[in-house]
Amino acid sequence: MHDFQYKNGELYCEGVPVKTVAQRIGTPFYLYSSNTLSMHFRAFDTAFSGVPRVICYALKSNSNSAILRLLGREGAGADIVSGGELFRALRAGIDPKKIVYAGVGKRRDEIEYALKIGILMFNVESGDELRALDDAAGEMRATARIALRVNPNIDPKTHAYISTGLKENKFGIPIEQALEYYQMARSLSHVEIVGVHHHIGSQITEVQPFVDALEKVVAFIKELKSAGMNIKYIDIGGGLGITYKDETPPLPRELATAIQPLLKDCGCTLVLEPGRAIVGNAGILVTSVLYHKETGEKKFLIVDAGMNDLIRPSLYDAYHEIKPIVEPAAQDPHDVVDVVGPICESGDFLAKERDMPAVKRGDLLAVMSGGAYGFSMSSNYNSRPRVAEVMVRGNEYFVIRERETYNDLIKGEKIPRWLAG
Ligand SMILES: *Cc1c(COP(=O)(O)O)cnc(C)c1O
């Protein structure tokens, strides 16, 4: 469910007509619904209210400060993958005791930053990283609380680029070898074992992969416990899918129903790391139609947002529904078009061979389900300023990130002495 609906023939975000925002700030821009964000967070929190839990929102899906602040106020913690994300989480007021830190390539400065802050735990992905943590913590006279990210070798049945829990992926430690790594961790004086982590992929639309992975991990925790290790947290990652087209992913409640029984005897606090499921359908990308173009082969609809603004179609062949802001009538003419952006790449498209209501130059379009991995993956490619982001609450809206200017494009660039003048 989300708060982008047609009312009186035009698309609204909660109580605000999308057109009103477009007229004020121009296009393209991302538009987010506060109510949808809160509702999605609460859906997780309520679903898992039967167990002790920490819900660590995955910042990489959308790290805008206003969104973090909203979720933080709802009680969210943070799943971070870099020092920059730690900075953002702290600035948004998220409790360090609810921050977990994943990623295969944590740098020394990032490790020190997180140790200084005292996060809940590092989700460690290799033996080298364990030793690096022990080193850094030793020098700082600190203790690194850790979980090992285990790879349960489960096929999440999602796009290969967002599948992370298979043997061939770079993430985690194969579950068969993980006991050795825990024993090694136990031998390190500045590392404290507190948990076990896994995350098998993203945009998962069935309950079964979650259950299969958890069964393996719960059995593994039993093994760890009988080896005398004190496991307090079981972190099951994120990955719950959303509806982009016609997928019917489980609701948080259905996920909870399936997995809570498995956690009964484990005696652990559950950590969840949802990203997409919270923010994905809470945001849209609003763009304007620039031109129509017809070649012998194809019809193109050229719009003012491109792959630098939303790369998911190019990168993952992802489907995003595209709707006119003015509600089309059933009898309106249709066209099959490629919706493309202005970027000089053939891979720059938002939709291919899409049957759409016919639209005119200047018409506004909403690219749906753009809240997750939209702005956060955007770039300045082709020297395009990154777009504005706007948050709606009820009948109000607020620009939560200004559109970049041309001067922002050259921020930090310098001309060497020998080229100056
Ligand atoms: C990306 C990621 C998440 C969030 O995934 P979603 O599919 O957006 O829920 C959670 N945990 C880890 C370790 C991740 O890498």
The ligand as a Gaussian input file, in Angstrom:
#p B3LYP/6-31G(d) Opt

LIG

0 1
 C       21.264000      -4.085000       0.759000
 C       21.248000      -4.724000       2.060000
 C       20.088000      -4.708000       2.842000
 C       18.785000      -4.138000       2.370000
 O       18.227000      -4.858000       1.337000
 P       16.735000      -4.565000       0.859000
 O       16.531000      -5.521000      -0.241000
 O       16.707000      -3.141000       0.395000
 O       15.827000      -4.797000       2.011000
 C       20.154000      -5.269000       4.096000
 N       21.300000      -5.822000       4.571000
 C       22.435000      -5.854000       3.831000
 C       23.645000      -6.468000       4.413000
 C       22.442000      -5.322000       2.568000
 O       23.568000      -5.378000       1.837000

